[in-house]
Amino acid sequence: MITSLVLAACGGGGGSSTSPAVNQSAATTPTSSSSSSSSSSSSSSSSSSTFVAGNFQASSVYKDSCGAPRTDTAGDSFPDMQGSFEDEGYWLRSWSNETYLWYDEIQDRDPSLDATSSEGVLDYFDLLKTEETTPSGNPKDRFHFTRNTAEYVAESQQGLTFGYGATYQLISSSPPRELVIVLVNKNSPAADAGLQRGDRIVTVDGVDLVDGSDTDTLNAGLWPDRIDEEHSFEVLDPTTSERRTVTMESAQINTDAVPETRILDTDSGTVGYLLFTDHILTAEQQLVDAITEMRDSNVTDLILDLRYNRGGYLYLANQISYMIAGAGVSGRTFSSLEFNNKNPGVNPVTGEAVSPDPFLTTTTENASPAGSALPTLELPRQRVFVLTTNSTCSASEAIINGLRGVDIEVIQFGSTTCGKPYGFYPQDNCGTTYFTTQFRSVNSAGFGDYPDGFSPANSNESTIGVTLPGCQAVDDFSPLGEITEPMLAAALAYRENGGRCSEASSQATTRGIVSSLNRDSLIGPTGNFPGNMYIRPPSG
């Protein structure tokens, strides 16, 4: 499911609703948290369940017992059986008690009070999380969400979604609103319409986006819920104050997880620039190709742009970290997963013994040829420059943490990351895939305590995050990969200035702080989602 409502009417705050629309980033077939269709599932129903606080039946009793079972088609077969929405609520309650990292911080509630419809099941799931906070006062669990299973599988396996191929940044969700296009997919309706990074949308189907109150029309036009929808927009491009009108028809979009790579020649050596936006399966081949090109170009440094990467499969974070760190980390630990304390040393989702995950050194079946050695950069200085914003999350932060665990210097430019050392095993039940926090990822040194993110050393932001060397810099939506773009320019200047932040970078940052503090999460045709860290998908 997707969080689709993102614009607020006059006087209101930003909101969200879990309605089946287009969505975010992810992976392949969801991993089951139990043996799925056990024989007891079909016989269980809400009428035979009596809520007793603190008493839980096994989640397998209720698994796949659905209020509205899916119907098999020629291409899909589902384990769903006729049950009730209350059964779905009882499954969520037991599954959360078994696998949630902070299960003992959930207030136990009677599913029959909420789970009386499909919407009620989602409302009940929203309650099954901790209400504790981080040291900075942020909610401890900001990463609890759902996806429509069919959409989640299509996007995560093949990078398929639908919309216009534009990703937006909502700088202000309340009037006066500001919505900026930050990425445009090649060969998409947005690209065909001439839209580019930095364009601002000011009307949708004749409704004023800046000050208008008709948010239903605004949301329907920005995030269409099917293909072949036609909508019109008025747009301001970065170089003019004149409006132009564009019309776009929604279509199936192939997500490009590595949309930009550059080889930059500098006076002190060749630098590779790699924009990585999504930890989805199709990214693996793209990353291998990009690193191979940079290795063959003998780059002496790498600038890894993660500013819009909200995460995804942890195995991809492992692979790109190995390709950056080099063959010297082969055999060492990239990360370890820490689960709840119900069964020490046991993964509560799979039932397997927990062991550290070493750096991955070969390709998987998602790159060709499978099982071949990953390319490595073998950089002369053990360091990497990373570009980040508050949309840098989860598996992207795991790259930073994993490299630091093996003494690779990570130098940060931009602003504080989102702060998500946690992850989950996506679980389908009755057509909805649920994401609840089930583990914390720690690096080789045992560190994973960054719930308030990573911040560059000269940051003026109010944060209790982990401080890294580097410089704060603003994302001004100028073209990515150009040496004048502020975040990339800050990294190049730091490199040339012997580890000092440039005055221009500091001044630009100061001007950008106010707006960045008011930004909502990165949004787009794939939805407004809180960041992902998934385990490597099964083969096949």
N, C-alpha and C positions, 0 to 999 in steps of 0.2 A: 504494500500500500504506500501511498505517497502523501506527503504533506503538501496540499495544493493551495490553500488560502494564504496569501502572503501580503496582500494589500489591505490596509485598514481604512475605514471611512473616517470622515472628519470627527475628531474627538476620541477615536478609538485607538487601541494599541495594535501591534502586529498579532495576528492570530494564525491558527492552523486547524485543519480538519483532515481526518484520515478518510479520504474518499478515493476510490480506485481511479487514478489518473496516471499520467506518465511518471517515470521515476528516476532513480539515482544510479549508483554504480555498484557492481558486485561481481557475482560469480556463477558457478554451475549448480547442478542439482543440489538442493538443500540437504544438509546432513541430518539424519534422523537422530533424535535424542533417546529413542528407545527402539525396541524391536518392532515398532510400528503396529501393524494390524494384529494385535494379539486377539485370541478368541474371546477374551473377556470384554473387549471393546464394544462389540455389537450388543451385548446383553445389558450393558450399563446405560442408565439414563438418569436424568435429573430427578425423576420420581422416586428412584431408589437411593438417592444420595441425600443425606441429612448433614447439614453443616455443623461441625463441632470445632470450635477454634482450637488450633494447635494439633488437630488430628488430620493426617493426610493419607489417602490411598496412593498407590503407585500411579504415576502419570499414564502408564500403559493401559490402565483400566479405561481411560477416557479417550485415548489417542484415536483419531480419525472418526470419532462419533460426532456427527455434524448436524447442526440445525437445518442447513440447506446443502446437502451433499452435491458435489460436482458430478456431472454426467459424463461417462466415458465417450470419447469420440474415436474416429478412425486413427488419429495420431496420438491420442493420450488416454492413458488408463489411470484411474485414481483409486486410492485405498479407502475412500470415504464410504461411511455407512450411515444409515439414517439414525439420528439421535436427536439431540436438542442443543440449543444455544447454551443452556446451562451446563451440559456436558463439556462444551468447549471451554467454558469458564472454569470448571473443575480441573480440566486438563492443564490450563494455564496456571492455576493455583499450585497443583502438584509439581508440574515441570519447573516452575520458578523456585519452589521450595527445594527441589533436588539439585538444580544447576546454578541458580543465581549466585553471583559472587558474594553478595551481602544479604543472603536469604534471611538472616536473623534480624535484619532491619526493615523487613516488609511488615506492614500492619496486616494481619490476617483478616480478610473480609469475606463475607458470604457471597459466592458467585450469583446466587439466585436474586440478589438485590439489583444487579446491574446487567448480567448476561442474559437478557431476555430477547435480544435481536442481534443481528450481525454487528450493528453499530454499538450495541451495548457490550458485546464481547470485547471490542476494541477499547471502549471506555474502561472496562474492567482491567484489561491488560495495562492501561496507563497507570493504574493504581498499584501495580505489583512491582514497586521499586522503592529504594531507600529515599528518605527525605532529608538525609544528612547533607552537610555542606563541606566544601574544600576549605583550606586555610584562608583563601581570599573571600570566602562567602558565596562562591558559586555553588549551584547544586552539585552534589557528588556524582549523581547519575543524570547527565544531560543527553544520554545516548540510547534511549529506550524508544524503539519505533517498530513499525510494521511496513510490509510491502505486499502488494498483490503478487502472488506466487508466479503466475504466468509471466507477468511483466519483469519481475526480478530475474527469472531464469533466462528469458530472452536477452536481457541487457547484459547480465553478468557473463553468460557463456559466449555470446557473439558480439557484444558491444552494441546491441540493437535497442533503440528506443524510437520515439517519434515526436515530432514537433517541427521546428524550423531550422534546427542546427545552430542556434545561438544560445549562449549561456549569459545570464544576466547577473549583475550585482545590484541589489536593492540597497541604496545608500540611506534612504529614509523611507520608512513604510507608512508614515503618517504625513498628511499635507503640511508643507509642500513636499511632495515625494520627488525622489530622483532615482531613476533606473538606468543603469549603464550597461551596454553590451561589452563583455570582457573577452569572450572567445567566439569565433565563428568557424564552424566545421566547413571544410572544403566540400565542394559539390553538393551543397545543401540549399534549401530554399532561401535561407538568410544570405548565403554567399551570392546566389543568383540575383537577389534583390539589391546587391551592392552594399549590404550592411558590413560594418567593420568595427573592430575594437575601438571603444571610445564613443561610439554613437549613443545618443540618449533618446529613448522613446518618450514622446510627450503626449500622444493621444493613441487610443486603441478603439477602433470601430467608432470613431467620432467622439469618444468620451475622454475628457481631460484627465490624464494620468496624474498630473502635478497636484491639482486641487479638487478633482472630481469626487463625487460620493458614490457613483455607481461601480462599486468594486466587483460585482458579479460579472459585468461586461468586461472589465479590465482583466480579471483572472481568466475568464473564458477565452479571451483573445490571446493572452500571453501564453497560456498553458492549455492548448486544445486537448480534448480527451479522446480524439480519434484522428485517423488520417483523412486527408482530403477536405479538411475544414479551411475555408478561405476567410482571412481577416485583413483589415487595412490598418496601417500605422502611420503616424507622422513622426519623423525622426529629425534630430539635430545632429549633424556630424561635428567632429571636434574642431573643425577649422572655420565654421561659419555659424551665423546666428539665424540663417534662413531654414525654414522647415521644408522637408520634402516628403512626399507621400509614397509609401510602398505597400504593395499587396503581396501577401504570402499564403501559400497553401501548405498545410501540415503534411508531413511525409515521414516515412521510416528513415531513421538517421543511423548511420554507422559511426559510433563514437571513435574519435581519433585520440588515443591515450598519449601519444608522443607527437604533438602537432608541429613542433619546431625544434630543430637542431642547427647549431652553427659551429663553424671552426673559426675562431677569432685570432688573428695575428696581432701580437703585441710586441713591444720592444724587449720584453723579458721572457718571450716564449709563446707558444701556441696554447690557446685556451679553448676548451670545449664548452659549449652551452647546450643544455638539454632541458627542454620543457616537458615535464611528466605530470599529466593531469588526472590519471585514473588507474588504480590497481585492479584492472580487469584482465581476463585471460588473454585477450587479444594483444595486450601490452607486451607480453613476453618477447615475441618475435621482434617487435619494434625496438625494444630496449637492447636486445642482442645486436640488432643491425646498427643502432646508433653508437653503441660502445665499440663495436668493431671498426666503424668508420673513424672514431676518435683515436682508437689505438693505432690504426694504420696511419693517422695523421700526426702521431707522436705528440699528442697534447701533453703539456706539462702541468696543467691544472684543469679542474672541472668545476663548472658552475651549474648546479642542479637546481632547477626552478620548480619548486613545489607549492607555489603560492595558491593554486586552486585545487590541490590534490587532497581530497578528504578521505582517502584511504581505500581499502579493499583487501585483497588477498595478501596475507602476511608473507607467503612464500615469495611473492614478487619483491617485497621489501628486502627479503633475505638475498635474493639473487642480485638485485642492483647493488646492494651493499658489498657483496663479494666482488662484483665486477669493478667497483671503485677501490676497495681495500687491496685487492690483488691476491695472488696465489699464496702469499705468506700467511693468510688467515685460514687456509684450508685445514680442516680438522678442529678448529676452534669453535666455541659456542657463539651463535648469533643471538639467540634469545632462549628464554625458558618461560613456560607458562605456569602461573600460580592460580589455583582454583580455590573454591571454598573449603572449609575445614571439616566437612562431613566425613570424608574418607581420605586422610592424608596420603599423598603420593599417588592418588588415583584420579584420572580425568572423569568427572561426574557425568559427562555427556557420552563419552565412548566406552567408559569402563576400563580403559587401558591404563597401564602404569605410565606415570609422567616422567619424561626424560628430557634433557636439554636438546635443543635443535641446533645442529652444527650448520655452518655456512654451506649453502648449496653451491655446488661447483659445476653442475651440468644442467642442460635444458630438460624440460619436461615434454610431455606429449603435445603441449601447446606451442611448441616451436619446432622448427625442422632443421636438421634431423634431431629427433628426440634422443636424449642421452649424450649429446655432444658436449665437449668442454665449453664452459662459458668464457667469453673473452674477458680479459682484465686489462686495466689501464697501466698498472705498475707505475704510478705517478712518482716522480723523484722526491717529492715532499709528501709525507703521509698526512694529507689534508684534503678537504672538500669544502667548497663554498656553497651554501644553500640559501635560496630565496624563499621567504615564508610570509604568510599573513595569518589572520585568525581562521582562515579556511584551510590551513595546513593541519591535517588531523590524522590521528590513529596510525594506520600503517605507514603514513609519511613520517610521522614522528618516530616510528619504530626504526626507520632508516637512520635518523639522527642518533637515537639512543643506541642502536646496535653498533654503529661505527665507533661511537665514543667508548663502548665497552671493550674494544680491541685497540684502543689508543690511536685511533684516527682522529686528527683534529677537525672538528666541525665548526666552521665560521659562518655566522648567521647574519643575513641582511633582510631588512623588512620590518615586520612587527611580530608580536608574540603569537605562537601557535595555539591551537585550540585546547590542548591539554587532555589527551585521551590515551593513556597507557593501557586501555582495556579493549577487550574484544569478545566475540561471540561466535557460536555455531548457528547460522541461520536455520530455523526449523519451520517447515511447512506443517500446517494443520488446517484442513478444510478450506484450502485455497488462499490462506493468508500465511505469509512467512513472517515469523516473529524474530526480533533481535533483542535479546536481553543480555546484560553484561554477565559473562561467565568466567572470564579469566583476566589476569593482569599479566602483561608481558614485561619481563626484566631482561637486561642485557647480560653479557658475560661476567660483568662485575657485580651482578645481583641488583642493579639499580633500575627502578621503574617508577619512581615517585615524582611524577611531573603532572599532577592533575590541574595545575594552572599554567601549563605550557612551558615552552622554551622561549627566552627573550634575548635579543642582542644586547651586548654589554652596555652600550650607551643609551639604552631605551629610556624614554621619559614617561612611558606608560606606567600606570599604577598597577603593579603586578607582584605576585609572590612566586613567580615562575622561576625555573632554573635558568641561570644566566650563562650565555655562551659568548665567546669572543665574536666581535662583529659590530655592525652599525645599523641603527634604525634607519629605515628609508621608506618613502611613500610609494604606493602604487598609483600612478596618475593616469593609467589607461592608455599610455602611449604605446607604439608598436613593440611587441615582445621580440627579443633577440637583437634589437638595435642597441648599439653601445651607448646611446644617449638616454635610453630608458632608465629612470632613476634607480631602480633596485639593481639592475645589472651594472649600471655605471658606478654605484656605490661599491660593489664587489670588485670591479676592475680597479677603481681608485685605491681601495684598501690594499690590494695586491701590489700596486705600483708604489704606494706611499710607505711601504715597510710596516704595514699593520696599523695604520692610523686612519681614522674616519675623516673624509674630506669635509671642509667647511660647507660646501654647496650641498652635500648630502644631508648634513645636520640641519641646515636651514630649511631644505625642502621637507624634511621629516617633520619638523616642528609645525609647519603649515598644514601638514596632512593629518596630524594626530586627532584633531577634533572630529573630523568626518569619519575616520576609521573607528573611533570608539562608538559611533552611532550606527554602524553598519550591522545589518542582519547577516545571517550565514549566507554563503554563496548559494544562489538559486538559479534555476534554469529550467529548460524543458524536461530535465531529469529530476526536478524536484528540489525541495529544501530539506536536506537530510543531515543528521548530526555527526556523520563521520563513521568510517567502517574499518574494522580489522577482522578479517576472516582467516580461518585456517586454510591451508592448501586444499583444493578440491580433490575428490577421489578420481582415480584414473577412469577412462572410458567416457 
